[in-house]
Amino acid sequence: MQYERQTPSLALQHLIECYWLIDSEGESSIDTQKIIPDGYPETILHYKSAYEINIDGQWHLQPKLLLAGQIKNHFFLRNTGESGMIGIKWQPAALSVLFGLDMSTITNKIVELPNEMTSLFKPFMTENGISIPENPLTILDSYLADEFNNIECNTLSSNAVDTIIERKGLITINELITLLSCSERQLERSFKNVVGLSPKFYCRVIRLGRIFELMQEGNKDWGDLVYHSGFYDQPHFIKNFKEFTGEDPSSYGFDERNMANFHLKK
């Protein structure tokens, strides 16, 4: 399985967190993958077989062009043949700014990409279907840099997100509203519409990501993990980890090569 990630050009980094590509390289055996919340919405193009999703206890066939909102719990995907997909992982406030989306309407949802957003993958669309050239992520970045030239993303919610990520989720709501000079009600309302989650819940998601970041740095001492990811104690840490991943951290395969770990990798 090929996993590829690319950082966007500097002019787009306030809108896009990264581009990614996953390709099974001809392998078509059915494989179920777990997806874990990471705090970023995505638009996805499946250029090979479609996937099935289980987010509500049942399997549903997905369309090939997708919009994934913020998710609050893990869910499962499985391929129906050869895998091939390209994703744009957006900064949390970007889709609201660019397309006027109320992100709260797609929280915990993965839906067909709206018509007004299908042009995001225009470099790969031909009269005969989908064609993926060499270096597709570089081509996609160049195209989007032209499309979104000089578009700013400077809102109350985007500033709040930047602060939460910079602090690794270790910030209280009172600290946030003081730094941003706003009321708690104003922040909650704006954050829900623009990001799709409450700021408090978003802090939890980012703290989860910090756990994976620490593991990738080679820090596998549970005491250090608990302390540096901001949990009160080990039981609290384990409870939060299991809520998001469905697994105990001691049995979770942090070193496994799979979609969940790929998407949580920084």
FIFI-886019 format. One record per residue: x, y, z of N, C-alpha, C, O, CB in turn. Coordinates in pm, whole numbers, padded with zeros to 5 digits, always signed. Last residue first. Glycine has a CB too. Layout:
N
XYZXYZXYZXYZXYZ ...
# end
This chain:
266
+00190+01352+01189+00219+01493+01161+00349+01506+01085+00390+01617+01051+00227+01576+01291 -00063+01108+01164+00079+01141+01160+00099+01286+01121+00033+01337+01031+00152+01050+01062 -00322+01047+01131-00286+01115+01256-00139+01151+01262-00095+01217+01356-00322+01028+01375 -00325+00912+00891-00395+01040+00899-00361+01117+01027-00371+01240+01030-00545+01019+00891 -00177+00681+00958-00132+00770+00850-00196+00907+00865-00127+01008+00853-00165+00710+00712 -00335+00560+01153-00205+00613+01191-00151+00709+01086-00086+00808+01120-00107+00499+01213 -00559+00495+00987-00574+00575+01109-00441+00639+01148-00435+00759+01174-00627+00489+01224 -00456+00332+00780-00511+00465+00751-00518+00553+00875-00486+00671+00869-00649+00451+00691 -00140+00174+00872-00281+00173+00837-00331+00317+00819-00256+00412+00841-00364+00099+00944 +00097+00005+01001+00085+00086+00881-00060+00077+00834-00098-00017+00764+00185+00039+00768 +00156+00026+01354+00097-00040+01238+00083+00058+01122+00059+00177+01141-00039-00100+01274 +00239+00148+01582+00340+00130+01476+00284+00063+01351+00356+00045+01253+00456+00049+01529 +00025+00143+01755+00075+00273+01710+00173+00260+01593+00187+00353+01513+00143+00345+01827 -00219-00046+01814-00099-00065+01731-00047+00066+01673-00072+00097+01557-00128-00163+01618 -00325-00070+02152-00338-00006+02022-00207-00018+01943-00099-00003+01999-00377+00143+02039 -00297-00161+02404-00312-00263+02300-00324-00203+02160-00332-00276+02061-00434-00348+02329 -00278+00063+02560-00172-00036+02573-00179-00144+02466-00080-00211+02439-00178-00100+02709 -00514+00208+02510-00386+00253+02452-00276+00150+02459-00188+00148+02372-00340+00377+02520 -00798+00020+02411-00710+00057+02520-00575+00100+02461-00526+00033+02370-00693-00060+02622 -01030+00150+02165-00928+00056+02212-00853+00111+02332-00846+00232+02353-00829+00023+02099 -01186+00341+02054-01249+00213+02082-01153+00109+02134-01189-00008+02148-01314+00161+01958 -01098+00601+02012-01044+00494+01927-01114+00361+01944-01104+00275+01857-00899+00477+01956 -01235+00775+02188-01207+00815+02050-01171+00697+01960-01210+00695+01844-01096+00916+02048 -01257+00633+02427-01375+00698+02371-01355+00732+02224-01447+00719+02144-01408+00825+02450 -00994+00558+02478-01089+00454+02439-01215+00515+02378-01274+00456+02288-01126+00366+02560 -00888+00806+02554-00832+00735+02438-00933+00631+02387-00954+00618+02266-00698+00666+02475 -01034+00866+02784-01045+00951+02666-00996+00879+02541-01056+00891+02434-00965+01080+02686 -00949+00652+02954-01091+00672+02923-01108+00755+02796-01187+00719+02708-01163+00741+03042 -00672+00698+02971-00722+00574+02909-00867+00589+02867-00905+00545+02759-00707+00455+03006 -00673+00948+03108-00609+00933+02977-00665+00811+02903-00701+00821+02786-00455+00920+02993 -00790+00872+03348-00854+00974+03266-00802+00967+03121-00879+00979+03026-00829+01114+03325 -00597+00687+03445-00734+00643+03414-00809+00741+03325-00883+00700+03236-00812+00623+03543 -00366+00864+03472-00369+00758+03371-00510+00706+03344-00542+00683+03227-00282+00644+03415 -00468+01210+03506-00406+01087+03555-00423+00980+03447-00487+01003+03344-00469+01041+03691 -00525+01440+03358-00510+01448+03503-00435+01328+03558-00349+01342+03645-00645+01458+03569 -00343+01515+03057-00449+01445+03130-00418+01446+03279-00303+01452+03321-00464+01301+03079 -00156+01628+02875-00242+01713+02956-00355+01643+03030-00454+01708+03064-00300+01815+02872 +00043+01510+02739-00081+01530+02665-00190+01592+02751-00303+01607+02706-00129+01398+02608 +00241+01489+02930+00262+01582+02818+00138+01602+02732+00129+01700+02659+00375+01534+02732 +00130+01292+03112+00166+01428+03154+00170+01526+03037+00110+01633+03044+00301+01427+03224 +00089+01064+02953-00021+01120+03030+00008+01266+03065-00078+01353+03050-00045+01038+03158 +00352+01023+02858+00241+01047+02766+00123+01115+02836+00066+01211+02785+00195+00916+02702 +00492+00970+03093+00524+01090+03015+00411+01125+02920+00377+01242+02903+00654+01069+02936 +00367+00727+03162+00365+00840+03255+00393+00970+03182+00325+01070+03206+00467+00819+03366 +00431+00561+02948+00292+00602+02969+00282+00721+03064+00195+00806+03047+00212+00486+03022 +00679+00601+02717+00659+00590+02861+00520+00645+02893+00493+00763+02870+00770+00667+02940 +00750+00636+02460+00652+00532+02488+00639+00503+02637+00594+00396+02677+00690+00405+02415 +00850+00843+02227+00822+00850+02370+00712+00750+02404+00594+00777+02380+00781+00995+02413 +00888+00860+01957+00958+00753+02028+00938+00755+02178+01001+00677+02249+01102+00762+02000 +00739+01025+01811+00870+01077+01852+00950+00974+01930+01066+00998+01965+00853+01203+01935 +00506+00883+01799+00589+00887+01678+00728+00942+01707+00824+00910+01637+00522+00972+01572 +00405+00942+02052+00444+00805+02021+00535+00801+01899+00631+00723+01895+00319+00718+01996 +00352+01214+02019+00452+01172+02117+00499+01030+02090+00618+00999+02102+00396+01183+02259 +00147+01195+01828+00270+01269+01798+00382+01226+01892+00495+01205+01848+00246+01420+01810 -00050+01063+01970+00011+00997+01853+00142+01065+01816+00238+00998+01777-00086+00999+01733 -00105+01264+02159-00064+01130+02203+00009+01058+02089+00115+01000+02109-00187+01047+02250 -00198+01470+01999-00070+01487+02069-00017+01352+02118+00104+01330+02117-00086+01584+02189 -00449+01382+01924-00343+01386+01825-00206+01399+01888-00108+01346+01835-00366+01498+01729 -00578+01431+02169-00563+01293+02119-00450+01287+02017-00366+01197+02021-00696+01242+02057 -00573+01708+02164-00495+01637+02268-00476+01490+02231-00371+01432+02258-00565+01649+02406 -00753+01750+01961-00613+01789+01940-00524+01723+02045-00410+01687+02016-00598+01942+01945 -00988+01662+02085-00940+01596+01963-00792+01626+01941-00715+01536+01906-01023+01642+01841 -01009+01845+02296-00992+01702+02325-00937+01628+02204-00850+01542+02217-01125+01640+02369 -01054+02081+02157-00932+02068+02238-00904+01922+02269-00789+01879+02268-00945+02147+02369 -01307+02024+02059-01196+02031+01965-01062+02022+02039-00968+01960+01989-01203+02162+01884 -01459+02046+02288-01442+01914+02227-01325+01915+02131-01250+01817+02123-01572+01870+02154 -01433+02324+02325-01388+02232+02429-01365+02093+02372-01266+02028+02404-01490+02226+02544 -01552+02435+02096-01408+02452+02119-01353+02357+02225-01238+02314+02215-01380+02596+02160 -01767+02195+01929-01746+02298+02031-01596+02315+02052-01520+02222+02029-01818+02260+02166 -01761+02167+01568-01752+02111+01703-01752+02227+01803-01740+02343+01764-01623+02023+01720 -01758+02306+01333-01845+02188+01341-01845+02120+01476-01920+02026+01498-01806+02090+01238 -01644+02546+01244-01560+02427+01260-01644+02299+01265-01606+02197+01207-01475+02439+01387 -01852+02729+01212-01736+02737+01123-01653+02609+01127-01597+02568+01025-01650+02856+01161 -02049+02670+01406-02086+02692+01266-01967+02678+01172-01980+02620+01064-02148+02828+01249 -01898+02644+01644-01985+02535+01600-02019+02548+01452-02017+02449+01379-02114+02533+01684 -01771+02893+01660-01691+02771+01644-01776+02655+01592-01732+02578+01507-01626+02732+01778 -01985+03071+01701-01900+03083+01583-01827+02953+01555-01820+02907+01441-01800+03197+01599 -02082+02979+01952-02169+02985+01835-02088+02987+01705-02118+02914+01611-02259+03109+01842 -01855+03000+02121-01923+02871+02102-02005+02872+01974-02000+02777+01897-02012+02840+02222 -01795+03276+02107-01699+03177+02061-01767+03044+02031-01741+02983+01928-01590+03157+02165 -02028+03387+02219-01987+03425+02084-01891+03321+02026-01904+03282+01910-01920+03563+02085 -02018+03275+02475-02131+03246+02386-02096+03276+02241-02130+03200+02151-02255+03328+02428 -01787+03390+02579-01793+03245+02562-01905+03207+02466-01888+03116+02384-01813+03174+02697 -01683+03685+02398-01759+03617+02502-01758+03467+02476-01733+03423+02364-01903+03670+02508 -01342+03794+02332-01480+03766+02292-01552+03703+02410-01489+03669+02511-01485+03673+02166 -01055+03811+02311-01140+03927+02344-01284+03907+02295-01340+03993+02225-01082+04057+02283 -00880+03609+02289-00948+03650+02166-01043+03767+02187-01103+03816+02092-01024+03534+02109 -00786+03566+02548-00690+03593+02441-00757+03653+02317-00698+03736+02249-00617+03464+02403 -01032+03515+02675-00949+03629+02717-00851+03666+02606-00835+03784+02575-00873+03595+02848 -01117+03286+02550-01197+03406+02531-01122+03530+02578-01146+03640+02527-01330+03393+02607 -00906+03107+02632-00932+03138+02491-01008+03269+02475-00968+03354+02396-01011+03025+02427 -00931+03092+02908-00807+03146+02851-00829+03187+02706-00777+03290+02662-00694+03041+02860 -01185+02975+02920-01163+03108+02977-01036+03172+02924-01034+03292+02896-01156+03100+03129 -01132+02727+02807-01219+02819+02736-01202+02960+02790-01205+03056+02713-01366+02775+02747 -00779+02638+02836-00918+02641+02883-01000+02739+02799-00944+02824+02729-00924+02680+03032 -00552+02426+02669-00597+02562+02697-00743+02555+02740-00820+02476+02687-00580+02656+02572 -00405+02222+02508-00392+02246+02652-00424+02392+02683-00336+02470+02720-00250+02210+02701 -00391+02170+02241-00518+02143+02308-00518+02173+02457-00619+02153+02525-00555+02002+02289 -00144+02269+02170-00163+02123+02174-00291+02083+02247-00298+01976+02307-00043+02056+02241 -00126+02536+02122-00117+02494+02263-00136+02343+02279-00142+02295+02391-00221+02567+02347 -00173+02538+01849-00043+02583+01900-00020+02538+02043+00092+02506+02081-00033+02735+01892 -00441+02459+01848-00339+02371+01790-00200+02409+01842-00120+02321+01874-00343+02378+01636 -00559+02683+01973-00575+02549+02030-00466+02455+01979-00407+02380+02056-00714+02492+01997 -00487+02887+01793-00440+02892+01932-00448+02754+01997-00356+02713+02067-00523+02993+02013 -00621+02809+01562-00475+02825+01560-00418+02822+01701-00313+02762+01725-00436+02956+01491 -00888+02821+01657-00829+02693+01615-00677+02702+01619-00611+02613+01673-00876+02654+01473 -00913+03099+01693-00927+03009+01808-00863+02874+01778-00793+02817+01862-01076+02991+01845 -00884+03186+01433-00786+03229+01532-00791+03140+01656-00688+03109+01716-00809+03376+01571 -01113+03069+01326-00982+03026+01275-00872+03069+01371-00774+02996+01389-00956+03085+01135 -01312+03207+01473-01295+03063+01490-01160+03015+01439-01098+02929+01502-01405+02990+01417 -01278+03472+01385-01270+03440+01528-01241+03291+01547-01156+03254+01627-01400+03479+01600 -01075+03460+01085-01201+03473+01158-01178+03443+01306-01072+03394+01345-01310+03379+01098 -00921+03466+00820-00892+03532+00948-01023+03561+01020-01075+03673+01014-00810+03663+00927 -00816+03380+00559-00896+03298+00651-00867+03347+00793-00801+03282+00873-00862+03143+00636 -00815+03520+00227-00775+03518+00367-00866+03427+00448-00980+03400+00408-00776+03660+00424 -00696+03470-00092-00812+03451-00005-00764+03435+00139-00682+03349+00170-00897+03326-00049 -00485+03484-00277-00518+03602-00195-00646+03589-00113-00699+03691-00067-00530+03721-00284 -00603+03223-00475-00502+03327-00461-00558+03445-00381-00664+03499-00413-00454+03374-00599 -00737+02990-00530-00760+03056-00401-00655+03163-00371-00623+03190-00255-00761+02953-00289 -00655+02904-00785-00798+02919-00755-00821+03006-00631-00914+03086-00628-00862+02783-00734 -00377+02881-00766-00436+02977-00860-00582+03007-00824-00626+03121-00833-00427+02925-01004 -00363+02680-00578-00295+02807-00550-00348+02917-00642-00361+03032-00601-00142+02792-00567 -00486+02471-00710-00559+02537-00601-00494+02669-00561-00563+02760-00515-00566+02445-00480 -00282+02403-00898-00417+02443-00943-00490+02521-00833-00548+02626-00860-00499+02318-00983 -00070+02331-00731-00054+02442-00826-00190+02495-00872-00210+02616-00882+00029+02396-00948 -00184+02109-00600-00142+02227-00524-00130+02349-00615-00175+02458-00580-00008+02200-00453 -00219+01930-00813-00335+01978-00737-00301+02106-00661-00380+02200-00658-00384+01869-00641 +00048+01883-00883-00043+01943-00980-00165+02002-00911-00210+02112-00945-00086+01839-01085 +00132+01757-00649+00196+01881-00691+00108+01956-00790+00095+02078-00783+00334+01852-00754 -00027+01530-00657-00042+01623-00546+00022+01758-00577-00029+01862-00535+00020+01564-00420 +00051+01387-00892-00082+01450-00884-00096+01551-00770-00169+01649-00785-00187+01343-00866 +00285+01282-01035+00293+01392-00938+00158+01463-00919+00151+01585-00929+00398+01493-00984 +00123+01182-01338+00236+01175-01246+00236+01299-01157+00193+01406-01198+00370+01162-01323 -00244+01187-01331-00112+01202-01393-00001+01172-01294-00027+01140-01178-00096+01344-01449 -00536+01014-01352-00438+01060-01254-00300+01067-01319-00245+00965-01358-00436+00965-01130 -00857+01073-01464-00722+01038-01506-00623+01098-01408-00625+01219-01383-00694+01087-01652 -01195+00985-01494-01089+01033-01407-00954+00984-01458-00939+00866-01492-01111+00987-01260 -01382+01041-01784-01382+01001-01643-01269+01066-01566-01249+01187-01573-01371+00851-01631 -01370+01140-02039-01391+00996-02025-01391+00949-01880-01400+00829-01855-01285+00922-02100 -01313+01405-02014-01440+01369-02077-01473+01222-02056-01590+01184-02055-01437+01401-02227 -01163+01425-01683-01158+01428-01830-01296+01394-01885-01387+01358-01809-01050+01328-01884 -01017+01547-01389-01141+01515-01459-01123+01529-01610-01074+01631-01659-01256+01606-01410 -00804+01638-01250-00810+01494-01274-00933+01452-01353-00952+01333-01380-00806+01420-01143 -00826+01911-01204-00710+01862-01279-00716+01714-01317-00641+01668-01404-00586+01887-01200 -01067+01930-01041-01073+01952-01185-00950+01901-01261-00965+01851-01372-01090+02099-01212 -01125+01909-00776-01048+01800-00837-01046+01810-00990-01025+01711-01060-01106+01664-00795 -01280+02129-00725-01156+02113-00648-01066+02007-00710-00944+02015-00699-01188+02075-00503 -01520+02112-00854-01408+02171-00929-01276+02163-00854-01171+02188-00912-01439+02317-00962 -01703+02030-00666-01639+01925-00748-01522+01980-00829-01434+01903-00869-01741+01861-00841 -01842+02220-00529-01707+02190-00481-01635+02086-00567-01518+02057-00543-01714+02141-00339 -02095+02243-00624-02013+02364-00629-01870+02341-00582-01785+02429-00594-02076+02471-00545 -02201+01990-00565-02165+02025-00703-02072+02144-00711-01980+02147-00793-02290+02054-00783 -02062+01834-00269-02159+01922-00337-02109+01966-00474-01988+01977-00495-02188+02046-00250 -01974+01499-00237-01921+01634-00254-02024+01720-00327-02069+01683-00436-01787+01631-00331 -02170+01307-00015-02127+01332-00152-02083+01478-00166-02148+01568-00113-02240+01299-00253 -02036+01286+00321-02143+01301+00223-02085+01319+00083-01965+01343+00067-02232+01420+00260 -02010+01188+00636-01929+01187+00515-02029+01179+00402-02099+01079+00386-01826+01066+00512 -02051+01326+00965-02106+01282+00837-01998+01284+00729-01908+01367+00729-02224+01372+00796 -01989+01453+01201-02012+01308+01205-02076+01256+01077-02146+01155+01078-02101+01272+01324 -02122+01752+01075-02048+01688+01182-02089+01541+01191-02208+01508+01190-02073+01759+01317 -02262+01896+00890-02196+01774+00842-02106+01712+00949-02022+01628+00917-02114+01804+00715 -02361+02117+01015-02458+02032+00945-02395+01903+00893-02467+01811+00856-02520+02108+00830 -02151+02262+01109-02225+02184+01208-02323+02089+01141-02365+01990+01202-02299+02276+01304 -02057+02413+00901-01991+02285+00925-02064+02200+01029-02042+02079+01037-01849+02308+00970 -02205+02568+00661-02228+02556+00804-02177+02418+00843-02245+02317+00821-02382+02577+00842 -02004+02706+00401-02065+02589+00464-02090+02611+00612-02005+02667+00682-01978+02466+00444 -01890+02891+00229-02004+02930+00310-02074+02816+00378-02193+02827+00410-02101+03003+00227 -01657+02829+00100-01782+02785+00037-01907+02821+00118-02018+02785+00080-01778+02636+00015 -01442+02946+00242-01438+02935+00096-01574+02909+00032-01603+02961-00075-01343+02826+00057 -01516+02938+00517-01473+03063+00454-01486+03056+00302-01536+03149+00240-01328+03095+00493 -01573+02668+00552-01675+02768+00584-01643+02900+00514-01731+02966+00460-01685+02789+00736 -01330+02556+00488-01445+02527+00403-01561+02621+00430-01640+02651+00340-01489+02383+00422 -01152+02653+00696-01136+02690+00555-01262+02668+00471-01297+02754+00391-01022+02612+00495 -01133+02586+00961-01227+02693+00926-01235+02719+00775-01317+02799+00732-01188+02820+00996 -00937+02373+00969-01074+02354+01019-01175+02461+00980-01294+02430+00967-01069+02348+01165 -00771+02312+00658-00769+02374+00789-00914+02383+00838-01004+02401+00756-00700+02515+00785 -00826+01996+00490-00841+02141+00503-00816+02189+00645-00837+02115+00741-00979+02183+00459 -00681+01771+00293-00712+01790+00435-00709+01940+00462-00603+02003+00456-00611+01712+00529 -00774+01614+00015-00731+01747+00059-00776+01761+00204-00896+01763+00232-00792+01863-00033 -00678+01300-00130-00750+01380-00033-00689+01518-00014-00568+01536-00026-00756+01309+00098 -00729+01037-00351-00655+01161-00327-00740+01246-00234-00859+01264-00256-00622+01237-00461 -00708+00681-00389-00777+00802-00347-00680+00917-00325-00565+00897-00285-00856+00776-00220 -00765+00359-00456-00691+00471-00510-00766+00598-00474-00876+00620-00522-00672+00459-00663 -00782+00006-00430-00794+00138-00367-00709+00240-00441-00597+00212-00483-00753+00131-00220 -00974-00248-00588-00848-00174-00577-00873-00036-00518-00972+00031-00551-00780-00163-00716 -01262-00312-00391-01173-00354-00499-01040-00282-00480-00999-00259-00366-01235-00324-00640 -01388-00198-00188-01469-00292-00265-01390-00348-00383-01444-00421-00465-01598-00225-00315 -01265-00135+00150-01261-00123+00005-01352-00226-00061-01388-00327-00001-01117-00139-00046 -01414+00009+00435-01357-00108+00368-01367-00088+00217-01463-00031+00166-01429-00239+00412 -01403+00186+00746-01410+00185+00601-01363+00050+00550-01281-00016+00615-01326+00300+00539 -01554+00295+01054-01481+00196+00974-01506+00215+00824-01615+00253+00782-01522+00054+01017 -01483+00537+01316-01573+00460+01231-01488+00371+01141-01365+00372+01151-01666+00555+01146 -01468+00718+01629-01408+00638+01523-01517+00570+01440-01629+00549+01487-01311+00533+01582 -01627+01040+01672-01599+00902+01713-01534+00828+01597-01543+00870+01482-01729+00830+01758 -01657+01282+01559-01642+01280+01704-01607+01141+01756-01564+01126+01870-01769+01328+01769 -01540+01460+01271-01598+01341+01332-01565+01339+01481-01460+01387+01524-01547+01213+01262 -01615+01718+01042-01549+01678+01166-01618+01554+01221-01741+01544+01219-01551+01793+01269 -01692+01582+00712-01691+01683+00816-01611+01637+00937-01547+01532+00934-01834+01717+00858 -01595+01511+00392-01596+01456+00528-01588+01569+00628-01491+01645+00630-01478+01357+00550 -01718+01463+00080-01688+01569+00176-01702+01508+00315-01809+01459+00351-01782+01694+00158 -01621+01287-00221-01672+01296-00084-01633+01424-00014-01530+01485-00043-01624+01179-00004 -01675+01094-00496-01634+01229-00456-01702+01261-00324-01824+01261-00315-01671+01336-00566 -01785+00845-00516-01642+00857-00538-01587+00996-00506-01466+01013-00491-01610+00822-00681 -02013+00742-00250-01983+00796-00382-01832+00817-00395-01760+00809-00296-02059+00930-00407 -02011+00432-00059-01986+00575-00073-01978+00616-00220-01940+00536-00305-01857+00612-00001 -02241+00202+00071-02149+00233-00037-02135+00384-00051-02235+00456-00055-02197+00170-00169 -02249+00114+00414-02310+00189+00305-02204+00216+00198-02090+00249+00231-02374+00322+00356 -02318-00099+00689-02228-00065+00578-02306+00003+00466-02414-00043+00427-02156-00191+00526 -02410+00012+01019-02438-00059+00896-02341-00012+00788-02288+00099+00793-02585-00037+00851 -02336+00167+01231-02365+00027+01259-02398-00056+01137-02413-00177+01146-02477+00018+01355 -02270+00411+01134-02394+00405+01211-02433+00261+01244-02547+00234+01281-02507+00472+01135 -02055+00394+00978-02048+00500+01078-02170+00496+01171-02174+00566+01272-02039+00638+01010 -01895+00237+00753-01979+00196+00864-01961+00299+00975-01866+00294+01053-01943+00050+00915 -01866+00247+00398-01845+00310+00528-01943+00253+00629-02058+00226+00597-01859+00463+00518 -01684+00134+00113-01803+00127+00198-01767+00185+00334-01654+00174+00380-01854-00019+00212 -01546+00296-00178-01536+00235-00046-01674+00223+00016-01768+00292-00023-01444+00318+00046 -01482+00234-00531-01544+00305-00420-01521+00228-00290-01482+00111-00291-01695+00325-00446 -01172+00193-00709-01299+00143-00659-01350+00228-00543-01272+00286-00468-01285-00002-00614 -01015+00494-00800-01030+00351-00831-01165+00306-00773-01263+00378-00786-00910+00265-00772 -01031+00747-00713-01009+00731-00856-01003+00583-00898-00988+00551-01016-00880+00801-00896 -01205+00932-00495-01170+00791-00517-01154+00771-00667-01252+00778-00741-01280+00694-00458 -01127+01227-00340-01157+01169-00471-01112+01024-00472-00994+00996-00452-01087+01250-00586 -01238+01430-00074-01170+01309-00118-01220+01266-00255-01340+01268-00282-01190+01195-00016 -01184+01675+00170-01251+01642+00045-01169+01532-00021-01046+01539-00024-01267+01768-00049 -01217+01703+00529-01147+01660+00408-01241+01654+00288-01361+01632+00302-01083+01525+00430 -01143+01866+00845-01234+01818+00742-01156+01784+00615-01043+01830+00596-01343+01923+00712 -00965+01770+01137-00960+01838+01008-01065+01781+00913-01076+01659+00900-00819+01826+00946 -00943+01619+01371-00966+01763+01383-00968+01840+01253-00973+01963+01255-00863+01822+01468 -00930+01346+01382-00802+01418+01384-00818+01570+01384-00719+01642+01395-00719+01376+01265 -01086+01039+01482-01092+01185+01469-00954+01250+01474-00870+01214+01557-01180+01243+01579 -00999+00753+01284-01005+00816+01416-01010+00967+01399-00944+01020+01309-00883+00773+01505 -01099+00462+01117-01066+00604+01104-01094+00671+01238-01199+00650+01299-01147+00671+00987 -00994+00133+01033-01055+00222+01131-01008+00366+01104-00892+00388+01072-01019+00179+01277 -01065-00085+00761-00977+00013+00825-01058+00099+00923-01174+00132+00898-00908+00102+00719 -01067-00401+00613-01141-00303+00693-01044-00214+00770-00952-00263+00836-01239-00375+00791 -01016-00513+00291-00947-00480+00416-01027-00373+00489-01053-00267+00433-00801-00432+00389 -01017-00743+00030-01097-00656+00115-01029-00639+00251-00991-00736+00317-01240-00712+00132 -00775-00723-00232-00838-00799-00123-00905-00702-00026-00855-00591-00003-00732-00887-00049 -00637-00595-00432-00782-00574-00426-00851-00653-00316-00974-00651-00307-00844-00610-00557 -00346-00429-00538-00405-00521-00441-00555-00491-00427-00594-00375-00412-00334-00509-00302 -00256-00220-00698-00303-00342-00761-00366-00443-00668-00434-00534-00714-00191-00406-00830 -00190-00020-00506-00091-00070-00603-00129-00207-00658-00047-00298-00664+00047-00078-00537 -00351+00116-00342-00323-00023-00304-00228-00091-00401-00189-00205-00380-00453-00102-00296 -00285+00442-00234-00306+00355-00348-00265+00212-00311-00157+00190-00255-00226+00405-00472 -00348+00765-00123-00339+00625-00082-00371+00539-00204-00473+00560-00270-00437+00593+00038 -00235+01090-00061-00270+00990-00162-00251+00851-00100-00151+00824-00034-00182+01006-00291 -00299+01428+00047-00256+01290+00068-00306+01200-00044-00405+01230-00112-00306+01239+00204 -00206+01756+00154-00266+01670+00053-00220+01528+00084-00112+01509+00140-00226+01714-00095 -00278+01960+00447-00193+01875+00363-00276+01813+00252-00399+01817+00254-00124+01764+00447 -00419+02191+00527-00320+02130+00617-00225+02041+00539-00104+02045+00561-00391+02048+00727 -00511+02494+00377-00495+02349+00360-00386+02297+00453-00276+02352+00459-00460+02315+00214 -00512+02764+00454-00636+02700+00409-00628+02548+00409-00727+02480+00437-00671+02748+00270 -00263+02842+00516-00368+02891+00606-00504+02830+00570-00599+02843+00646-00376+03045+00601 -00115+02742+00305-00108+02671+00433-00209+02722+00536-00238+02652+00633+00030+02683+00490 -00092+02862+00059-00216+02788+00088-00219+02727+00227-00320+02666+00264-00234+02679-00014 +00156+02975+00032+00040+03063+00013-00092+02995+00048-00193+03063+00065+00036+03111-00130 +00331+02755+00049+00319+02849+00162+00193+02934+00152+00130+02962+00254+00442+02939+00167 +00180+02453-00075+00267+02569-00090+00234+02671+00018+00123+02673+00073+00252+02632-00231 +00116+02174+00151+00082+02270+00046+00184+02381+00035+00266+02401+00126-00056+02329+00072 +00289+01864+00188+00255+01995+00245+00220+02091+00133+00287+02091+00030+00373+02051+00331 +00175+01539+00126+00249+01654+00076+00197+01782+00141+00076+01805+00149+00238+01664-00078 +00205+01184+00152+00154+01309+00207+00238+01424+00152+00359+01409+00134+00156+01308+00364 +00114+00852+00074+00193+00971+00040+00125+01095+00097+00003+01110+00089+00211+00984-00114 +00134+00511+00075+00082+00625+00151+00173+00744+00122+00294+00737+00142+00076+00594+00305 +00059+00216-00091+00133+00342-00098+00061+00448-00016-00058+00473-00035+00150+00388-00246 +00085-00120+00000+00000+00000+00000+00088+00125+00000+00181+00137+00081-00096+00000+00123 
# end
